């Protein structure tokens, strides 16, 4: 719906009147009329004259003039999608009209607020304000106001998928508009009826109504509305898969109004052109145009438009067999569609309509009761048939959607499974390589360096027996050398054993951990507690090796960094999992910085536990020690 005002003058006449007007209420009216005149052709001028009208009306305390300028400012900013600000301004205009006792102005503000809510796709609120406006127009017997409300209510019911109710209200609007020769209103109603015939795939009938609408819009020079109707003609050709003809109408619509098009219509043009390009297999340009329109509509908060854009993107991706993106777009479409028309909103709409019908019946006192009952019965049967058909279609659609989604999920699961398998293979290869390298180094230390040191010790012992060293200082030096060689032999054996303990290979994890803890229990200032439960049976050697390395790494970190005086290690085997708990009373650390640590120790622990499909949790507070909890499925 576009700007409404009483004045319908030519711009030159209005400007002449403005030039000779005094600073009074008449000048406010002329400024408001000029703002209306330029609304569809020159928005900057509209804003200019509207601002002047609002300023002068406030200065003169002219309530009706201020209310009209305030209401019209809401309509101006609504053109760019600022619906919430528009509603605030029009509620203020309603209060000004109410204060001035102008019921017609109050009705118009209500109706314009309903229009803003309709553009926001909040249909229950939109219908509520249209009903409020309708009641006032009925009291005033204002035919033009009634025709507007009837037409707008038809649009709302059309959005609610109630075409029969929509047609009833459109016909009421047309009947009045013909009587009062409202060409602008007739053009809009013709377009609305054409939309219904388009949805029913009656091409010739719909084109007839659209053509009538275009002719009237041309007559009154309403380029914006003319562009919209021509775009609808393109939609109709699209429905019949006449894509080349549809593209012609869309481009013509954009060309007609390219200098004055508002954001909402511009978005619609882009989406329509993009969609038809996709149907013509020009996917690159098609998707680019649809996304242009989608970005505009998202900024405007136009849920209906955003929903349609996602639906078109879904079809485009489906045609390209890009099922993952198609599914994503379709999911967004479903979410927005459901939010627009929830069950709660349906109940609100039904309640509002019932309230209005009750009030009408009270006023008419049972007039034409028999005819009303017959019509209601006929509508009831018709609605049952329509609802049954719709439910059947919805059921078929749901079945198709479920089947399609199942296929997509299966494909995605197969991809994820393969990625997981490849990751497992890579991790297994890295760990196996590490263990092989450990075994090699351990053997080299034991068989190479260890044997050399042992041979050196034997040679020194032999040398000692042959030499008769009398000097005590030389005896001490020789004895220290023998001690160093002996310590080196022990250290090499210890390192070799830690890298690949025989106990782990022969007796399993529990025995190896016991041996490992026994070695560190003699450390000064550290008390070590070990508890092993249910470890009577061995696990896979691969898991045992990984867990032994992890325990070694955690305990080493505690000894090196925690400054702990007590360490507790628990290995508890359950029916389906193995739990490892390592606790210390050391300095602790900030777990929120866990990902920022530069060391590879914690990363190795996490990666090794992930390799055996386990989980590791670090629970620590600065100054209060650390708990490391590891859980492994068995």
C-alpha positions as CSV (number, residue, x, y, z in Angstrom):
1,X,0.0,0.0,0.0
2,X,1.3,3.5,-0.9
3,X,1.0,6.9,0.6
4,X,-2.6,8.2,1.2
5,X,-3.8,11.8,1.3
6,X,-6.8,13.9,0.3
7,X,-4.9,16.1,-2.1
8,X,-4.5,15.0,-5.7
9,X,-3.1,18.1,-7.3
10,X,-0.5,18.6,-10.0
11,X,3.0,19.4,-8.6
12,X,3.1,22.8,-10.3
13,X,-0.3,23.8,-8.8
14,X,0.9,22.7,-5.4
15,X,4.1,24.6,-5.7
16,X,2.3,27.7,-6.7
17,X,0.0,27.5,-3.7
18,X,3.0,26.9,-1.5
19,X,4.8,30.0,-2.8
20,X,1.8,32.2,-1.9
21,X,0.8,30.5,1.4
22,X,1.2,32.2,4.7
23,X,2.7,30.4,7.7
24,X,-0.6,28.8,8.7
25,X,-2.4,25.4,8.8
26,X,-3.1,25.7,5.1
27,X,0.6,25.7,4.4
28,X,1.0,22.5,6.5
29,X,-1.7,20.8,4.3
30,X,0.0,21.9,1.1
31,X,3.4,20.5,2.3
32,X,1.8,17.2,3.3
33,X,0.1,17.1,-0.2
34,X,3.5,17.7,-1.9
35,X,5.1,15.0,0.1
36,X,2.4,12.6,-1.1
37,X,2.7,13.7,-4.7
38,X,6.4,12.9,-4.9
39,X,6.2,9.6,-2.9
40,X,6.4,7.3,-5.9
41,X,8.8,9.3,-8.0
42,X,11.2,11.4,-5.8
43,X,11.8,10.2,-2.2
44,X,14.3,13.0,-1.3
45,X,11.6,15.6,-2.1
46,X,9.0,13.6,-0.2
47,X,11.3,13.6,2.9
48,X,12.0,17.3,2.4
49,X,8.4,18.4,2.3
50,X,7.3,16.0,5.0
51,X,10.0,17.4,7.4
52,X,8.8,21.0,6.6
53,X,5.2,20.0,7.3
54,X,6.0,18.3,10.6
55,X,8.1,21.2,11.8
56,X,5.5,23.8,10.9
57,X,2.6,21.8,12.4
58,X,4.4,21.5,15.7
59,X,5.2,25.2,15.7
60,X,1.5,26.0,15.1
61,X,0.2,23.3,17.5
62,X,-1.8,22.0,14.5
63,X,-2.6,18.4,15.8
64,X,-4.1,17.0,12.6
65,X,-1.3,18.3,10.4
66,X,1.4,17.0,12.8
67,X,-0.4,13.6,13.0
68,X,-0.6,13.3,9.2
69,X,3.1,14.2,8.8
70,X,4.1,11.8,11.6
71,X,2.1,9.0,10.1
72,X,3.5,9.7,6.6
73,X,7.0,9.7,8.0
74,X,6.4,6.2,9.2
75,X,5.3,5.2,5.7
76,X,8.4,6.8,4.2
77,X,10.9,5.0,6.4
78,X,8.9,1.8,6.0
79,X,9.9,2.0,2.3
80,X,13.4,1.1,3.4
81,X,12.3,-1.7,5.7
82,X,12.4,0.2,9.0
83,X,9.2,-1.4,10.2
84,X,9.6,-1.1,14.0
85,X,10.4,2.6,13.8
86,X,7.4,3.0,11.4
87,X,5.1,1.4,14.0
88,X,6.3,3.7,16.7
89,X,5.7,6.8,14.6
90,X,2.2,5.7,13.5
91,X,1.2,4.9,17.1
92,X,2.3,8.4,18.0
93,X,0.2,9.7,15.0
94,X,-2.8,7.7,16.4
95,X,-2.5,9.5,19.7
96,X,-2.3,12.9,18.0
97,X,-5.4,12.1,15.9
98,X,-7.2,10.8,19.1
99,X,-6.3,14.0,20.9
100,X,-7.7,16.1,18.0
101,X,-10.9,13.9,17.9
102,X,-10.1,12.9,14.2
103,X,-11.6,9.4,14.0
104,X,-10.8,9.1,10.3
105,X,-7.2,9.8,11.0
106,X,-7.3,7.2,13.8
107,X,-8.7,4.6,11.5
108,X,-5.9,5.3,8.9
109,X,-3.1,5.1,11.5
110,X,-4.5,1.7,12.7
111,X,-4.6,0.5,9.1
112,X,-1.1,1.7,8.3
113,X,0.2,0.0,11.5
114,X,-1.5,-3.2,10.3
115,X,0.4,-2.8,7.0
116,X,3.7,-2.5,8.8
117,X,3.0,-5.7,10.8
118,X,2.0,-7.4,7.6
119,X,5.4,-6.5,6.0
120,X,7.1,-8.0,9.1
121,X,5.0,-11.2,8.5
122,X,3.4,-10.8,11.9
123,X,-0.1,-11.7,10.5
124,X,-2.1,-11.9,13.7
125,X,-1.1,-8.4,14.7
126,X,-1.7,-7.2,11.1
127,X,-5.2,-8.6,11.1
128,X,-5.9,-7.2,14.6
129,X,-5.1,-3.6,13.5
130,X,-7.0,-3.9,10.2
131,X,-10.1,-5.0,12.2
132,X,-9.7,-2.0,14.6
133,X,-9.5,0.3,11.5
134,X,-12.5,-1.4,9.9
135,X,-14.7,-0.8,13.0
136,X,-14.0,2.9,12.9
137,X,-14.6,3.1,9.1
138,X,-17.9,1.3,9.6
139,X,-19.0,3.8,12.2
140,X,-18.0,6.7,9.8
141,X,-19.6,4.9,6.8
142,X,-16.3,5.8,5.0
143,X,-16.5,3.8,1.8
144,X,-12.9,4.4,0.7
145,X,-11.5,3.4,4.1
146,X,-13.7,0.3,4.1
147,X,-12.5,-0.8,0.7
148,X,-8.9,-0.4,1.8
149,X,-9.4,-2.5,4.9
150,X,-11.3,-5.2,3.0
151,X,-8.5,-5.4,0.4
152,X,-5.8,-5.5,3.1
153,X,-7.6,-8.3,5.0
154,X,-7.8,-10.2,1.8
155,X,-4.1,-9.9,1.4
156,X,-3.5,-11.2,5.0
157,X,-5.8,-14.1,4.5
158,X,-4.0,-14.9,1.3
159,X,-0.7,-15.1,3.3
160,X,-2.5,-17.4,5.8
161,X,-3.3,-19.7,2.9
162,X,-7.1,-19.0,3.2
163,X,-7.9,-18.1,-0.4
164,X,-11.7,-18.4,-0.1
165,X,-11.7,-15.8,2.7
166,X,-9.3,-13.7,0.7
167,X,-11.5,-13.7,-2.4
168,X,-14.6,-12.7,-0.3
169,X,-12.7,-9.6,1.0
170,X,-11.2,-8.7,-2.4
171,X,-14.7,-8.8,-4.0
172,X,-16.1,-6.5,-1.2
173,X,-13.2,-4.1,-1.9
174,X,-13.8,-4.1,-5.7
175,X,-17.5,-3.5,-5.3
176,X,-16.9,-0.4,-3.3
177,X,-14.0,0.9,-5.5
178,X,-16.0,0.7,-8.6
179,X,-18.8,2.7,-7.0
180,X,-16.4,5.5,-5.9
181,X,-14.2,5.3,-9.1
182,X,-11.0,4.5,-7.1
183,X,-8.7,3.6,-9.9
184,X,-5.6,3.2,-7.7
185,X,-7.5,0.8,-5.4
186,X,-9.1,-1.1,-8.3
187,X,-5.6,-1.7,-9.8
188,X,-4.4,-3.2,-6.5
189,X,-7.5,-5.4,-6.1
190,X,-7.2,-6.6,-9.7
191,X,-3.6,-7.6,-9.0
192,X,-4.6,-9.4,-5.9
193,X,-7.2,-11.5,-7.7
194,X,-4.7,-12.1,-10.5
195,X,-2.4,-13.6,-7.8
196,X,-5.0,-16.0,-6.7
197,X,-5.7,-17.2,-10.3
198,X,-2.0,-17.5,-10.8
199,X,-1.8,-19.8,-7.8
200,X,-4.6,-21.9,-9.3
201,X,-2.7,-22.1,-12.6
202,X,-5.3,-20.3,-14.7
203,X,-2.9,-18.5,-16.9
204,X,-5.3,-16.6,-19.3
205,X,-7.6,-15.4,-16.5
206,X,-4.7,-14.3,-14.3
207,X,-3.0,-12.5,-17.2
208,X,-6.3,-10.7,-17.9
209,X,-6.5,-9.4,-14.3
210,X,-2.8,-8.4,-14.3
211,X,-3.3,-6.6,-17.6
212,X,-6.2,-4.6,-16.2
213,X,-4.1,-3.7,-13.2
214,X,-1.1,-2.6,-15.3
215,X,-3.4,-0.4,-17.5
216,X,-4.7,1.4,-14.4
217,X,-1.3,1.9,-12.9
218,X,0.0,3.4,-16.2
219,X,-3.0,5.7,-16.3
220,X,-2.2,7.1,-12.9
221,X,1.6,7.0,-13.5
222,X,2.2,4.6,-10.5
223,X,5.5,3.1,-11.8
224,X,6.3,1.3,-8.6
225,X,3.0,-0.6,-8.6
226,X,3.2,-1.2,-12.3
227,X,6.6,-2.7,-11.9
228,X,5.3,-5.1,-9.2
229,X,2.4,-6.3,-11.4
230,X,4.6,-6.9,-14.4
231,X,6.9,-8.9,-12.0
232,X,3.9,-11.0,-11.1
233,X,3.2,-11.6,-14.7
234,X,6.8,-12.9,-14.9
235,X,5.9,-15.2,-11.9
236,X,3.0,-16.5,-13.8
237,X,5.0,-17.4,-16.9
238,X,7.5,-19.0,-14.6
239,X,4.8,-21.3,-13.1
240,X,4.2,-22.6,-16.6
241,X,7.9,-23.1,-17.2
242,X,8.0,-20.3,-19.8
243,X,11.3,-19.1,-18.4
244,X,12.4,-16.9,-21.3
245,X,9.1,-15.0,-21.2
246,X,9.3,-14.8,-17.4
247,X,12.8,-13.3,-17.6
248,X,11.5,-10.7,-20.2
249,X,8.8,-9.6,-17.7
250,X,11.2,-9.4,-14.8
251,X,13.7,-7.3,-16.7
252,X,10.9,-5.0,-17.9
253,X,9.7,-4.6,-14.3
254,X,13.2,-3.6,-13.2
255,X,13.6,-1.2,-16.1
256,X,10.3,0.5,-15.5
257,X,11.1,1.4,-11.9
258,X,14.8,1.4,-11.7
259,X,15.2,5.0,-10.6
260,X,12.6,4.9,-7.8
261,X,12.5,1.3,-6.7
262,X,12.5,0.6,-2.9
263,X,14.7,-1.9,-1.1
264,X,12.0,-4.5,-0.8
265,X,11.0,-4.5,-4.4
266,X,14.6,-4.3,-5.5
267,X,15.3,-7.5,-3.5
268,X,12.3,-9.2,-5.1
269,X,13.5,-8.2,-8.6
270,X,17.0,-9.7,-8.0
271,X,15.6,-12.9,-6.6
272,X,13.1,-13.4,-9.5
273,X,15.8,-12.7,-12.1
274,X,18.2,-15.0,-10.3
275,X,15.6,-17.8,-10.1
276,X,14.7,-17.7,-13.8
277,X,18.4,-17.7,-14.7
278,X,18.9,-20.8,-12.7
279,X,16.0,-22.4,-14.5
280,X,17.7,-21.4,-17.8
281,X,20.9,-23.3,-16.4
282,X,22.8,-20.0,-15.9
283,X,23.5,-21.0,-12.3
284,X,26.4,-18.7,-11.6
285,X,24.5,-15.5,-12.4
286,X,21.3,-16.9,-10.9
287,X,22.7,-17.7,-7.5
288,X,24.5,-14.3,-7.4
289,X,21.3,-12.4,-8.1
290,X,19.3,-14.5,-5.5
291,X,22.0,-13.9,-2.9
292,X,21.9,-10.1,-3.6
293,X,18.1,-10.1,-2.9
294,X,18.5,-12.4,0.1
295,X,21.1,-10.0,1.7
296,X,18.7,-7.0,1.2
297,X,15.7,-8.9,2.7
298,X,17.7,-10.0,5.7
299,X,18.7,-6.4,6.4
300,X,15.0,-5.4,6.1
301,X,13.8,-8.2,8.4
302,X,11.3,-9.4,5.7
303,X,10.7,-13.0,6.8
304,X,8.4,-13.9,3.8
305,X,11.0,-12.7,1.3
306,X,13.9,-14.5,3.0
307,X,11.9,-17.7,3.2
308,X,11.2,-17.5,-0.6
309,X,14.9,-16.8,-1.4
310,X,16.1,-19.8,0.6
311,X,13.5,-22.0,-1.2
312,X,14.8,-20.9,-4.6
313,X,18.4,-21.4,-3.6
314,X,17.5,-25.0,-2.5
315,X,16.0,-25.7,-5.9
316,X,19.0,-24.3,-7.6
317,X,21.5,-26.4,-5.7
318,X,19.3,-29.4,-6.2
319,X,19.3,-28.9,-10.0
320,X,23.1,-28.8,-9.7
321,X,23.1,-32.0,-7.6
322,X,24.8,-30.1,-4.8
323,X,22.6,-31.9,-2.3
324,X,24.4,-30.7,0.8
325,X,23.9,-27.0,0.1
326,X,20.4,-27.7,-1.1
327,X,19.6,-29.4,2.2
328,X,21.0,-26.4,4.1
329,X,18.9,-23.9,2.2
330,X,15.8,-26.0,2.6
331,X,16.4,-26.3,6.3
332,X,16.6,-22.5,6.6
333,X,13.3,-22.2,4.5
334,X,11.5,-24.6,6.9
335,X,12.7,-22.8,10.0
336,X,11.4,-19.4,8.7
337,X,8.2,-20.8,7.4
338,X,7.3,-22.4,10.7
339,X,8.1,-19.2,12.6
340,X,5.8,-17.2,10.4
341,X,2.8,-19.3,10.9
342,X,2.9,-21.2,14.2
343,X,0.0,-22.9,15.8
344,X,-0.3,-20.1,18.3
345,X,-0.6,-17.5,15.6
346,X,-3.3,-19.6,13.9
347,X,-5.3,-19.6,17.1
348,X,-4.9,-15.9,17.5
349,X,-6.1,-15.3,13.9
350,X,-9.1,-17.5,14.5
351,X,-9.9,-15.7,17.8
352,X,-9.7,-12.3,16.2
353,X,-11.9,-13.3,13.3
354,X,-14.4,-14.8,15.6
355,X,-14.5,-11.7,17.7
356,X,-15.1,-9.6,14.6
357,X,-17.9,-11.8,13.3
358,X,-19.6,-11.8,16.7
359,X,-19.6,-8.1,16.8
360,X,-21.0,-8.0,13.3
361,X,-23.8,-10.4,14.2
362,X,-24.7,-8.3,17.3
363,X,-25.1,-5.2,15.1
364,X,-27.1,-7.0,12.4
365,X,-29.4,-8.8,15.0
366,X,-29.7,-12.0,13.1
367,X,-30.3,-10.4,9.7
368,X,-30.3,-12.9,6.8
369,X,-29.8,-15.7,9.3
370,X,-31.0,-18.6,7.0
371,X,-28.8,-17.4,4.2
372,X,-25.8,-17.1,6.5
373,X,-26.3,-20.6,7.8
374,X,-26.6,-22.1,4.3
375,X,-23.4,-20.3,3.3
376,X,-21.6,-21.4,6.4
377,X,-22.6,-25.0,5.7
378,X,-21.4,-24.7,2.1
379,X,-18.1,-23.1,3.3
380,X,-17.6,-25.8,5.9
381,X,-17.9,-28.6,3.3
382,X,-15.6,-26.8,1.0
383,X,-13.1,-26.2,3.8
384,X,-13.2,-29.9,4.7
385,X,-12.4,-30.8,1.1
386,X,-9.6,-28.2,0.9
387,X,-8.1,-29.2,4.2
388,X,-8.2,-32.9,3.2
389,X,-6.4,-32.2,0.0
390,X,-3.8,-29.9,1.7
391,X,-3.2,-32.6,4.4
392,X,-2.7,-35.2,1.7
393,X,-0.2,-33.0,-0.1
394,X,1.6,-32.1,3.1
395,X,1.8,-35.8,4.0
396,X,3.3,-36.6,0.5
397,X,5.7,-33.8,0.9
398,X,6.8,-34.9,4.3
399,X,7.4,-38.5,3.1
400,X,9.4,-37.2,0.2
401,X,11.4,-34.9,2.5
402,X,12.1,-37.6,4.9
403,X,13.3,-40.0,2.2
404,X,15.5,-37.3,0.7
405,X,16.9,-36.3,4.1
406,X,17.6,-40.0,4.9
407,X,19.6,-40.3,1.7
408,X,21.5,-37.2,2.5
409,X,22.2,-38.4,6.1
410,X,23.4,-41.8,4.8
411,X,25.8,-40.1,2.3
412,X,27.1,-37.7,5.0
413,X,27.5,-40.6,7.4
414,X,29.5,-42.6,4.8
415,X,31.8,-39.6,4.3
416,X,32.3,-39.1,8.0
417,X,33.0,-42.8,8.5
418,X,35.7,-42.8,5.8
419,X,37.3,-39.6,7.2
420,X,37.3,-41.3,10.7
421,X,38.9,-44.4,9.2
422,X,41.6,-42.4,7.5
423,X,42.3,-40.5,10.6
424,X,42.6,-43.7,12.6
425,X,45.0,-45.1,10.1
426,X,47.1,-42.0,10.2
427,X,47.1,-42.0,14.0
428,X,47.9,-45.7,14.2
429,X,50.8,-45.3,11.8
430,X,52.3,-42.4,13.8
431,X,52.0,-44.3,17.1
432,X,53.3,-47.5,15.7
433,X,56.2,-45.6,14.2
434,X,56.9,-44.0,17.6
435,X,56.9,-47.4,19.4
436,X,59.1,-49.0,16.7
437,X,61.6,-46.2,17.1
438,X,61.5,-46.5,20.9
439,X,62.2,-50.3,20.6
440,X,65.0,-49.6,18.2
441,X,66.6,-47.0,20.4
442,X,66.2,-49.2,23.5
443,X,67.9,-52.1,21.8
444,X,70.7,-49.9,20.5
445,X,71.2,-48.5,24.0
446,X,71.1,-52.0,25.6
447,X,73.1,-53.9,23.0
448,X,75.4,-51.1,21.8
449,X,76.2,-48.4,24.4
450,X,75.4,-50.8,27.3
451,X,77.7,-53.5,26.1
452,X,80.5,-51.0,25.4
453,X,80.2,-49.6,28.9
454,X,80.1,-53.1,30.4
455,X,83.3,-54.0,28.4
456,X,84.9,-50.8,29.7
457,X,84.1,-51.7,33.3
458,X,85.6,-55.2,32.8
459,X,88.8,-53.8,31.3
460,X,89.1,-51.3,34.1
461,X,88.6,-54.1,36.7
462,X,91.3,-56.2,34.9
463,X,93.6,-53.2,34.8
464,X,93.0,-52.6,38.6
465,X,94.1,-56.2,39.4
466,X,97.3,-55.8,37.4
467,X,98.3,-52.4,38.6
468,X,99.5,-52.0,42.1
469,X,98.4,-48.4,42.9
470,X,99.9,-47.3,46.2
471,X,99.0,-43.6,46.1
472,X,95.7,-43.0,47.9
473,X,94.8,-40.1,45.7
474,X,95.2,-42.2,42.6
475,X,93.2,-45.0,44.2
476,X,90.4,-42.6,44.9
477,X,90.5,-41.3,41.3
478,X,90.4,-44.9,39.9
479,X,87.6,-45.8,42.3
480,X,85.5,-42.7,41.1
481,X,86.1,-43.7,37.5
482,X,84.8,-47.2,38.2
483,X,81.8,-45.7,39.9
484,X,81.0,-43.4,37.0
485,X,81.2,-46.3,34.5
486,X,79.0,-48.4,36.8
487,X,76.5,-45.6,37.1
488,X,76.5,-45.1,33.3
489,X,75.7,-48.8,32.8
490,X,72.8,-48.6,35.2
491,X,71.5,-45.3,33.6
492,X,71.6,-46.9,30.1
493,X,69.8,-49.9,31.3
494,X,67.2,-47.7,33.1
495,X,66.6,-45.6,30.0
496,X,66.4,-48.6,27.8
497,X,64.0,-50.3,30.2
498,X,61.7,-47.2,30.4
499,X,61.5,-46.9,26.7
500,X,60.3,-50.5,26.3
501,X,59.8,-52.2,29.7
502,X,59.9,-56.0,29.5
503,X,57.3,-56.1,32.2
504,X,54.8,-54.3,30.0
505,X,55.4,-56.8,27.1
506,X,55.4,-59.9,29.3
507,X,53.0,-59.2,32.2
508,X,50.8,-56.3,31.0
509,X,49.8,-52.8,32.0
510,X,49.1,-53.4,35.7
511,X,52.5,-55.0,36.4
512,X,54.3,-52.4,34.4
513,X,52.6,-49.5,36.2
514,X,53.5,-51.2,39.6
515,X,57.1,-51.5,38.6
516,X,57.1,-47.9,37.3
517,X,55.6,-46.5,40.6
518,X,58.1,-48.7,42.7
519,X,61.0,-46.9,41.0
520,X,59.7,-43.4,41.8
521,X,58.5,-44.2,45.3
522,X,62.0,-43.6,46.7
523,X,62.0,-40.0,45.6
524,X,62.4,-37.5,48.5
525,X,59.4,-35.3,49.4
526,X,56.9,-37.3,47.3
527,X,54.5,-39.9,48.6
528,X,53.0,-42.1,45.9
529,X,49.7,-44.1,46.4
530,X,48.7,-46.8,43.8
531,X,45.4,-48.5,43.6
532,X,44.6,-51.2,40.9
533,X,41.2,-52.8,40.7
534,X,39.9,-55.4,38.3
535,X,43.0,-55.6,36.2
536,X,43.2,-59.5,36.2
537,X,43.0,-59.8,32.4
538,X,45.2,-58.1,29.8
539,X,43.9,-55.7,27.1
540,X,45.2,-55.4,23.6
541,X,48.9,-54.7,23.6
542,X,48.4,-51.6,21.5
543,X,46.1,-50.0,24.2
544,X,48.4,-51.1,27.0
545,X,51.3,-49.4,25.4
546,X,49.4,-46.2,24.7
547,X,48.1,-46.0,28.3
548,X,51.5,-46.8,29.8
549,X,53.0,-43.9,27.8
550,X,50.2,-41.6,28.9
551,X,50.7,-42.5,32.6
552,X,54.5,-42.0,32.2
553,X,53.9,-38.5,30.6
554,X,51.4,-37.4,33.3
555,X,53.5,-38.6,36.2
556,X,56.6,-37.0,34.7
557,X,54.7,-33.7,34.3
558,X,53.7,-33.9,38.0
559,X,57.3,-34.5,39.2
560,X,58.7,-31.8,36.9
561,X,56.1,-29.0,37.3
562,X,53.5,-29.6,40.1
563,X,55.8,-29.4,43.2
564,X,53.5,-32.0,44.8
565,X,54.1,-33.8,48.0
566,X,51.5,-36.6,47.3
567,X,50.5,-38.4,44.1
568,X,47.6,-40.9,43.8
569,X,47.2,-43.2,40.8
570,X,44.1,-45.4,40.3
571,X,43.4,-48.0,37.6
572,X,39.9,-49.3,37.8
573,X,38.5,-51.7,35.2
574,X,34.7,-51.7,34.8
575,X,32.6,-54.0,32.6
576,X,32.8,-51.8,29.5
577,X,35.5,-49.2,30.3
578,X,38.8,-48.6,32.1
579,X,39.1,-45.5,34.3
580,X,42.5,-44.0,35.2
581,X,42.6,-41.3,37.8
582,X,45.8,-39.4,38.5
583,X,45.6,-36.9,41.4
584,X,48.2,-34.6,43.0
585,X,48.3,-31.8,45.6
586,X,50.6,-29.6,43.7
587,X,50.4,-26.0,42.5
588,X,47.7,-26.7,39.8
589,X,47.1,-24.6,36.7
590,X,44.4,-22.6,34.9
591,X,42.4,-25.1,32.7
592,X,40.9,-22.2,30.7
593,X,44.4,-21.7,29.2
594,X,44.8,-25.4,28.3
595,X,44.7,-24.7,24.5
596,X,47.3,-22.0,24.7
597,X,50.1,-24.2,26.2
598,X,53.1,-24.4,23.9
599,X,54.4,-27.8,25.2
600,X,53.8,-31.0,23.3
601,X,53.3,-33.1,26.5
602,X,49.6,-32.4,27.0
603,X,48.9,-32.5,23.2
604,X,50.6,-36.0,23.1
605,X,48.4,-37.2,26.0
606,X,45.2,-36.0,24.3
607,X,46.1,-37.3,20.8
608,X,47.1,-40.8,22.2
609,X,43.8,-41.1,24.2
610,X,41.8,-40.1,21.2
611,X,43.6,-42.8,19.2
612,X,42.1,-45.5,21.5
613,X,38.7,-43.8,21.3
614,X,38.9,-42.6,24.9
615,X,38.5,-39.2,26.7
616,X,40.7,-37.2,29.0
617,X,39.5,-34.5,31.4
618,X,41.8,-32.1,33.3
619,X,40.3,-30.7,36.5
620,X,42.6,-28.2,38.2
621,X,42.6,-24.9,40.1
622,X,45.7,-22.8,40.8
623,X,47.1,-23.7,44.2
624,X,44.7,-26.7,44.7
625,X,46.3,-29.5,42.8
626,X,45.2,-31.4,39.6
627,X,43.0,-34.3,38.7
628,X,43.5,-36.1,35.4
629,X,40.6,-38.5,34.6
630,X,41.0,-40.9,31.6
631,X,38.3,-43.2,30.4
632,X,38.9,-45.9,27.7
633,X,36.3,-48.2,26.2
634,X,37.2,-51.9,26.5
